């Protein structure tokens, strides 16, 4: 093996150039400090020097040769940091302070490579450990890699001179195309008028008691988004299998009773409708993940892949209560809070709306549900950009002589909308093929 292969990746010249540039132009630390950490430096001397510069920065003291040497002397680290001679040589090793960001990115890149080698070594060791399950090893690996990715992300501060022109362009585009929604239309006309569609980076909660149609509403929306509008859509079904989802989707698109598909008691004309529906669904950019009790880390990883590989513009999750948190030993409300915050941050990271289905507390049975009935933690209510509930009077939809009323009245209650109005939306629920449509008085051209 070559000696070079045994030495971890590093670039001492870039490290010295970064430190020297900071000493020449102290204002540049405001940018570098956002992504560069002490541990990113390979040399222990450079680690101590950068740590001292960060200490000066935190105290509001300008960093230069004199203040740096003084701070290192007070902490007893001057000699460990190479002494006065090494520190004064830093400014001589950099031709200009203008390229400090370039030097710092080299330091960060080399640090990332060292961390990847470390993770690879840990993977190798864990893989030989028969006491560890392979699934557990994979989960730890993804967590470490994504943590490394998150660490390398930089925070950008935007001024109003950048924000206002972008905002004006958005408003101008809406003005020129008045009939278009700024977000992704759900297909429920009045709801889309209230929300202007599901917006990027938003987390939308759909809450209801069991059997009120949470999944049916999500699938009705996905039919409009993926099948009618051809917008790539992801669906995490933690409760139903992909086969069940496919059957329900065919039922609602073909408008054939789900019981007929289950029993096989189909008429000749049903096959024609089924064939047409199958053709529409076959070409739809709808992508299903049907892993039960999916771990939060796996869900986030899969969502990232779907965003990159399938270019999904919106994701539905059915439902939040079936997501397994990373720390199962934590109290239930802390688990729910962690999941809620993680999904909200995922929506912002991927810059797409994420629609999450959620059960509401038993106290809402027979009553109009509110934000207090969201199960788990108040974090769900706090993190969500929009919360809507499905409400219907079960007593009015009880069995008739022909069984359950095939067309039932439901109300979508928009209880929270961070950037828009709240209110009620009347809809119709066709129980025979589990599909939501606009109420008659809400139909629009």
BELZI-V693625 format. One record per helix or strand. SS is the DSSP state (a for helix, b for strand). FROM is the first residue (numbers start at 1). TO is the last residue. If there is no record, write none. Layout:
ss & from & to
SS & FROM & TO
SS & FROM & TO
This chain:
ss & from & to
a & 3 & 6
a & 12 & 24
a & 26 & 32
a & 38 & 40
a & 44 & 59
a & 65 & 75
a & 83 & 92
a & 97 & 128
a & 134 & 152
a & 160 & 176
b & 184 & 184
a & 189 & 195
b & 198 & 198
b & 203 & 208
a & 214 & 228
b & 233 & 237
a & 242 & 254
a & 258 & 263
a & 268 & 282
b & 286 & 289
b & 295 & 295
a & 296 & 310
b & 314 & 318
a & 320 & 322
b & 324 & 324
a & 332 & 350
b & 353 & 360
a & 362 & 364
a & 371 & 373
b & 374 & 374
a & 378 & 383
b & 386 & 391
a & 394 & 397
b & 399 & 400
b & 403 & 404
b & 407 & 417
b & 423 & 430
a & 431 & 433
b & 435 & 438
a & 440 & 442
